[in-house]
Amino acid sequence: MRYLVCLVIGLMAGALLASTAAAILGKRDPYPRALMSVMQHELKLARDATANRCEGIAKPLDLLATLTEDIEVAMPHGEEVDRVFRQYVGDLRSTLATARAAAGDCARQTQALTDVGNACSACHRDYR
C-alpha cells in the first residue's frame, strides 16, 4: 500500500511540474514565429506568381524586403545580435535586392527566388 501511495504522489508531482513547464514554454514571444510565417507566405506568393504568369512578383518581394528590416528586432538575442546572424540577414537582404532587380526578366526570376529560399534555409540551418 505504501508503494501505491508513493506512486500516486509521484505521478501527481510529475503532472504538476509538466504543466508548469508547458505554461512557461507557452508564454514565448509569438512575434518571431509570426514574422517568419508571413515571410514564408510572401515567398510562396512570389514563387506562385513566377510559375503561373511571370508577373506580379514585385509586390511580394517588396513586402519581403520590408519584413527583413524587422528580423534583427524580432529574434531574441538579448542585448547584442550575433555576428553570424547579422551576416545571414545581410545575405538575405542582398539576395532580395537582386531578386527585385530581376523582377522583369522571367528567366532570372526563378533563379532569384531559389537564391532567396537558399538564403532563408542557410539561416534556419543554424538558428532554427
Buried (B, 14 or more C-beta within 10 A) or exposed (E): EEEEEEEEEEEEEEEEEEEEEEEEEEEEEEEBEEBBEBBEEBBEBBBEBBEEEBEBBBEBBBBBBEBBEBBEEBBEEEEEBBEEBBEBBEBBBEBBEBBBEBBEEEEBBBEBBEBBBEBBEBBEEEEE
